[in-house]
Amino acid sequence: MTPFLVIQAIVIGVAVAASLVYACRRLMPATSQRWQGALASSLSNASRPAALRAIGKRLQPEAAAGGCDSGCGSCATGCGSASSADEQPLQFHERARE
């Protein structure tokens, strides 16, 4: 295997891994935050070296902000509710037969 092929395989592997991470974070946000939290707590273990603990502290996911106008719709205050007044249900009509 030539050095060019090795570098090419590494670059493609990094691109595929980055795409996988992006897709997981985009399509499964709760699961990816849970995985990120598990990785961060594993790295932040007291038995790890200081450099790994610093990485674990940096990887710790942010707490979910549920403030007003966050769009969560989990409270009854009506601020940023999940359903908007602009939304309308779809109505399907059968086509007339000729």
Buried (B, 14 or more C-beta within 10 A) or exposed (E): EEEEEEEEEEEEEEEEEEEEEEEBBEEEEEEBBEBBEEBBEEBBEEEBEEEBBEBBEEBBEEEEEEEEEEEBBEEEEEEBBEEEEEEEEEEEEEEEEE
